[in-house]
């Protein structure tokens, strides 16, 4: 059975506040290349929310940092709880649409609920069960969850273990995954711990 569940604007305002705290922390550190000061260099994105997270489409700036030193200008993009890497859909949708498709009788029914094409959701499910499980944040998270979450029901099995309320569970999972949302900011999890 599908439980149509829509993420509201307050949820995304909360994520923006976390992303703001992350970028502030990251900006306090010097450029890893030259030691110069980092400045804000946000860039626009056009995130899709599908039918589950349309409210999140309004928050389209990806917070970013750039070294101010002439000749360096190295980018240092901090982790984000809103954007899951380069995916067009918001990170919350990558979680929620995958859980809907796990519960739906058919992929057509899932698409009617999520607004996300079935082939996209299938790709996400392969990612949830495959490459993600080899990532450091996932290994660290699943080590904390005893017994380990059922592999075939990820991400639903992760959400059930993180919080009783679904928005809180999604936010927690996004925070755990945030370090993998950027490659130009090694060990980004330290900013998450400070921001949460
Ligand atoms: Zn620099």
Boltz pocket constraint, residues with backbone or C-beta under 6 A from the ligand:
constraints:
  - pocket:
      binder: B
      contacts: [[A, 31], [A, 32], [A, 33], [A, 34], [A, 35], [A, 36], [A, 67], [A, 68], [A, 69], [A, 72], [A, 73], [A, 74]]
      max_distance: 6.0
